[in-house]
Amino acid sequence: MELARPRPSRRRLLQGTALAAVPYALLPRPRSGTQVPAPDHHGAEWQPASTANYTVANRPTTHSVEQVIIHVTQTAFTKTLSVFQNPAKQVSAHYVVRSADGHIAQCVREADIAWHAGGWEHNTRSVGIEHEGWVDRPEYFTDALYEESAGLTAAICAKYGIPMDRRHIIGHYEVPGTDHTDPGPHWDWSRYIRMVNSA
């Protein structure tokens, strides 16, 4: 047999009513850990990679950031994001730039170490930017892609004091020991470095 529950006191009812009347804005905010911080680059969309696909760090305190590494996805923008979000893939980059309009998604915080270069030493001291497209299809390297990517690279270089030259802004193929060829022969390095310096 169930015992009757005691009725709430008049005081308890009044307290509940008063709380319901408090404007939402005055209620305590969720803990800061539950809110998603803004992307590092203004205008980027936050599309987080799986935490299984990068290393949490505190750069530039734990590792200096000295290079930007340019990649080409060899697949579509949305497919790249899904690969980075798949914990079984063990790969990520800090940013992905869409071909059609230059839209930028950030997948890994710049403070953390994305797994993009193929070599741990280069991963620890670089920011990786993927570009939607294929190395043998130059039509994917649109004006919008170049413009937005150059602005992103310029901002990264300014933030970390990275010289805006080909020694410090390199292609994935230039990472020692890699078997990758991106961004490939159709990537216009002269144009890109010029745009980075004028952004």
C-alpha positions in Angstrom: 0.0 0.0 0.0 1.3 3.4 -1.0 1.6 6.1 1.6 0.1 9.5 0.8 2.8 12.1 0.0 2.9 15.2 2.1 1.5 18.2 0.4 4.0 21.0 -0.3 3.8 23.8 2.1 2.5 27.2 1.1 6.0 28.6 1.5 7.4 26.0 -1.0 4.6 26.9 -3.5 5.4 30.6 -3.3 9.1 30.0 -3.7 8.4 27.9 -6.9 6.2 30.6 -8.2 8.7 33.3 -7.5 11.4 31.3 -9.3 9.2 30.8 -12.3 8.8 34.6 -12.6 12.5 35.3 -12.6 13.6 36.3 -16.1 15.7 33.7 -17.9 18.6 36.1 -18.3 19.0 36.4 -14.5 19.4 32.7 -13.9 22.9 31.3 -13.5 24.6 30.6 -16.8 25.9 27.1 -17.6 29.4 26.4 -16.7 31.9 27.7 -19.2 33.0 24.2 -20.1 29.6 23.5 -21.5 29.6 26.4 -23.9 31.3 26.1 -27.3 33.9 28.9 -27.6 34.0 30.9 -30.8 36.4 29.7 -33.5 39.9 31.1 -33.5 39.4 32.8 -36.9 36.7 35.4 -37.3 34.0 34.1 -39.7 34.9 30.4 -39.4 32.3 27.9 -38.6 33.1 25.5 -35.7 32.9 21.9 -36.9 34.9 20.0 -34.3 36.9 16.9 -35.1 36.6 13.8 -33.0 38.8 14.2 -29.9 40.3 10.8 -31.0 41.8 12.6 -34.0 44.1 15.3 -32.5 46.2 16.0 -29.4 45.1 18.5 -26.8 47.8 21.0 -26.1 48.4 24.6 -25.1 50.2 26.1 -28.0 52.1 28.3 -28.3 53.1 27.7 -24.6 53.7 24.0 -25.0 55.0 24.1 -28.6 55.9 27.0 -30.8 53.8 27.5 -34.0 56.2 28.2 -36.8 54.6 27.1 -40.1 51.3 26.9 -42.0 50.9 23.7 -44.1 48.7 23.8 -47.2 46.7 20.7 -48.1 44.2 19.6 -50.7 41.4 17.3 -49.5 41.1 14.9 -52.5 37.4 14.8 -51.6 34.4 17.1 -51.0 34.2 19.6 -48.2 31.4 17.8 -46.3 33.2 14.4 -46.7 36.4 15.9 -45.2 34.4 17.1 -42.2 32.9 13.7 -41.7 36.3 12.0 -41.9 37.7 14.4 -39.2 34.6 13.6 -37.0 35.1 9.8 -37.4 37.2 8.6 -34.4 38.5 5.6 -36.4 40.2 7.8 -39.0 43.1 9.2 -36.8 43.4 12.4 -39.0 42.4 16.1 -38.7 43.4 19.6 -39.8 42.8 22.9 -38.0 40.8 24.3 -40.9 39.0 23.3 -44.1 38.2 25.8 -46.9 35.3 25.2 -49.3 36.0 25.6 -53.0 32.8 27.3 -54.2 32.7 30.3 -51.8 35.8 30.1 -49.6 33.7 29.2 -46.5 36.0 28.2 -43.6 35.3 25.5 -41.1 37.5 25.1 -38.0 37.9 21.5 -36.8 40.7 21.7 -34.3 41.7 24.6 -32.0 45.0 26.3 -33.0 46.1 25.6 -29.4 45.8 21.9 -30.1 47.8 19.6 -32.3 46.0 18.5 -35.4 47.2 15.2 -37.1 47.7 16.5 -40.7 51.3 16.6 -41.6 52.2 12.9 -41.3 55.1 13.7 -39.0 54.8 14.5 -35.3 57.5 17.2 -35.3 55.7 19.1 -38.1 52.3 18.6 -36.5 53.4 20.1 -33.2 54.6 23.3 -34.7 52.2 24.0 -37.6 48.6 24.9 -38.4 47.1 22.7 -41.1 44.7 24.1 -43.7 42.8 21.7 -46.0 41.3 23.0 -49.2 38.4 21.3 -50.9 39.5 19.8 -54.3 41.7 17.5 -56.1 45.4 18.0 -57.1 44.6 17.3 -60.8 41.5 19.5 -61.0 42.5 23.2 -61.0 38.9 24.4 -61.3 38.5 23.7 -57.6 41.1 26.4 -56.8 38.6 29.3 -57.1 39.2 33.0 -56.5 37.1 32.7 -53.4 39.1 29.8 -52.0 42.4 31.6 -52.6 41.1 34.8 -51.1 39.6 33.4 -47.9 42.5 31.0 -47.4 45.1 33.8 -47.9 43.3 35.9 -45.3 43.3 32.9 -42.9 47.0 32.2 -43.4 47.8 35.9 -43.0 45.9 36.0 -39.7 47.7 32.9 -38.4 51.1 34.3 -39.4 50.4 37.6 -37.7 49.2 35.9 -34.5 52.2 33.7 -34.1 54.9 35.9 -35.7 55.4 33.5 -38.7 57.2 35.0 -41.7 54.9 35.1 -44.7 57.2 33.3 -47.1 57.6 29.9 -48.8 59.9 28.7 -46.0 57.1 29.0 -43.5 54.0 28.5 -45.6 54.6 25.1 -47.2 52.8 22.4 -49.1 52.1 19.0 -47.6 54.5 17.5 -50.1 57.3 19.5 -48.5 57.0 17.7 -45.1 60.0 15.4 -44.9 59.0 11.7 -45.2 55.6 12.3 -46.6 54.2 10.4 -49.6 51.6 13.1 -50.4 51.7 15.4 -53.4 49.3 18.1 -52.3 48.5 20.8 -53.0 49.8 19.7 -56.4 51.1 21.3 -59.6 48.1 23.5 -60.1 48.4 25.4 -56.8 49.6 28.9 -57.7 52.2 29.5 -55.0 53.3 32.9 -56.4 49.7 34.2 -56.3 49.0 32.7 -52.9 52.0 34.2 -51.2 51.3 37.5 -52.8 47.7 37.4 -51.5 48.8 36.4 -48.0 51.2 39.4 -47.9 48.5 41.8 -49.1 45.7 40.5 -46.9 
